[in-house]
C-alpha cells in the first residue's frame, strides 16, 4: 500500500495538545521512520503574531525541526484576536477567502511530500460565515487524525467528532489520546477500548503529558516518545489492521 500524502490534524476541543502532537508526528516520521520531505501547513491561526513563541506556526517549525520551511511559509493567515477565525477576521476588518485557502492547500499538496495540515481547534470551528474547519478538511481530501484528551470526557468528545466527520464522508485515519498523567494509563486504555468499540476507529497512540520545553533534548525525547507510542505505519497508510 502506498503511504498517504498527508493528514489533516484536528482536535476534539481546544487545548488538547493538537500542535504538540502534530510536530511530534512530523519529527517522528522524519527522524524515526526515515520519511523524507515531511511538510507542515497551518492554514489559519488566531490570537498570536508570527514569530511569537506561543504561535502554532512557531511551535510547528521549532518543535519538529524538519526540512527548511520558514515560519512564514508554514502559516497562511494569522489573526490577532484569540477567537474563531471567522470572528477574528471580522474584528480585524478582514474577510477570509475560503476558496483561495482551499486552492492554496491543493497547490501545496500537488508539490509532493507528506503534509501535516493542522486545523484550528475542532471540526465545528467557523472559518467564515459559510464554512467550518470541517469543510476545509473535506475539500482538501486528506484523512483525518483526531487528537483527543486522554482522561474523563474524552469518549464523548471523540465519538461526537467521529460522527461529525463521518456525516461529511471524511476518511478517519485514527485517533491519538494525548496527555495522560502518571497512574492514569489503565483508565486511558479503557477509554481507548470504548472509543474503538463504539466509534469503529483505531486509537493509534496513547501519549503521556510532557510539558513543552524549548531545548533540543526535549524535542528529541518527545519525537522518540511519539515514535514509540504511536503506530506511525498505520497512521500514514503503510499498514492496516
N, C-alpha and C positions, 0 to 999 in steps of 0.2 A: 504494500500500500504506500502511495506517495504521501509525504508529510503535508500537512495543511500549509497554506500560505500565510496563515496568521490566526490571531484570536482577537475577539472583541471582549474586553475585560470589564465587567460590571460588578456592582455590589448589591447586596440586599438592603443596604442602608448606608447612611453616611458614617464615616469613621470606623469602617470595618477593616481597614488596612489594605484597601484595594491597590493603592500606589506602591506600597511596600511589597506586596505580592507581585505586582506587575514587573517591577525592576528586578526582584529576586528571581522570577521565572526567566526573564530575559538573560540575566547573568548566568543562571544555571544552564540554560540551553547552550549558551556560548562557551562557557568555561568547563562545564562538566559533561555535556553531551556532544560538544565539538561541532555545533551547527554554526556555519559561517553566515554572516550578513543578517543577523537579527536586528530589526529596526523598531523604533519606538515612535508612536504618534499620540499626542493628546489634542484632540480637535478643539476643545474649549475648556478653559479653567477660569474660575472666578475667585474673588477675594484676595488676590495677590497681584504682584507685578513680576514680570520676567526678571530673573536674577536673584529674587529673594529665596532664601534657603528653605522656606516652607512652601514654595510654589511646587506644584506637582511636576512641572517641566524640569525644574532644577533637580528635584529628587529622582526623577526618572533617569536623567543623564548621569548624575553623580553617584546614584545608588547602584546603577547597573555597570558603569564603566565599560561599556561595549562600543565598538565602532568609533566613528569620528563625527557623529551628528552633533551639531551645536544646539544649545538650548532653544535658540530662536527657530531652529528648523523642526524641533520636536513638537512645539505647540503652534497652533494656527491662530486662535483667538484667546486673548487674555482680558478679563474684565475686572475692575477694581472692587466692586461690591460683592460680599460673600453671600450670594443669593443664587437661585436657579438662573441658568443662562438667559432665559427669556426676560426675566425681570431685571437682571443685572445689566443686560444690554439696553433695555428701555430706559433705565435710570441714567445710563451713560449717554443717552441720546443717539444710540445706535440701533440698527436692525440687523440681526444675524441673517445672512443669506444662506438658508438651509441647502438649497440646490447647489450653490457654489461649494459648500463644505462637502457634500456628497461627491461632487466631481473631483475635488481635491483628493479625497480619500481614494477614489478609484484610480486616479493618476498615480498616487503613491504606491498602491498595490500592484499596479502594472509595471512598476520599476523592478520588481523582483524582490527577493529576500523574504524573510519571515517577519511579519509585522505584529507587534503587540500594540493594539489600539486600546487606550484607556478612556472609557466614558466619564461622564460627570455624575457622581452619585449612582442612583439606581436607574432602572429602565423607565420608570414613570416620571423622571425629571423633565420639565418642559424646556426644550431648546428654543422654540419660537412659539408664536401664538397658535400655530397649526401642527407643530411637530414635537415629539418626545425623543429622549435618548433611544427608546425602543425603535423608533423609525429609522434613526441613523444606523443602528446595529443591523436592522433588516436590509436597508438599502446597500450597505457595504458587503452584505452576504458573507460575513465571517462567522464561524462557530463562536458560541458564547462560553466564556469562562466566568462562572459566578463565584465571587468571593463573599463568604458569609461569616458571621461571628461563630465562635466555637461553642459558646455557652447557652444558657437558658434563653428560649425565644427563637433560636436560630431555625428550628424545624418549621415553624410557622412562616417565618420570613422567606426561607429557602423555597418552600412549596409554593408560596404565592408568586415568587419570581419565576419559578419553573413554569407555572401555569400561564403566566402573562406572556412569557417567551413562546410557549407552545401555541398559544392563541394566535400569535403573529407568525407562526410557522418558522421560527428561528431555530436552527440546529444548536443543541447544547453539548459542548464538549465535555463538560463536567463541572464539579464544584470543589472548591478548596475551603475548608474550615480553618479560620485563622485566629490565633491569639489565645490559645488555652493557657491557663496558669498551672503551676505545679499542683499536682494532686487532682486535677480535673480530667485527666486523659481518659479514664474509664467512662465518665459521663459523656465526653465528646464522641467516643466511639459508639455509644448508644445513639447519640444524635445522628451520626453518620449513617448508622444502620436504618434508622427511621426515615431519613431523607431518601435513601436508596429504595426502601420498601414502598414508600408512598409516592415518590417523585419519579421513579424509574430512570434515575440519572446517577452516574457513578460519582462518588466522592473520591477524588483522585489524590487528595492530600489533606493532612491534618497538621497544622503548623503551630508551634508554641509562640507565646508572646516573647518578642525580643525588642526591647526599647531601641529605637533607631539612633544610631551614632554616626559620626561623620568620618571616622578613620577607616583606612583601607582594611585593617584587620577585621573590623566588624562586618564590612561589606563582604569580604571573603567568607566569613563564618555564616552569614545569612544566605549567601548563594549556595554554600555547601549544605546547609540545613534544608533548603528548598529542594536541592538535587536528591538528598537522601529521603525526604519525606513525601515528595510528590511524584506520581507516576508520569514522568515527562514524556515518555514514549507514547503512552496512550493519549496524553493531553494534546500532542501535536499530530495525532493520527497515524503514528507508525505501528500501532497495535490496537486491537480492540478485544474486549472480553468476549 
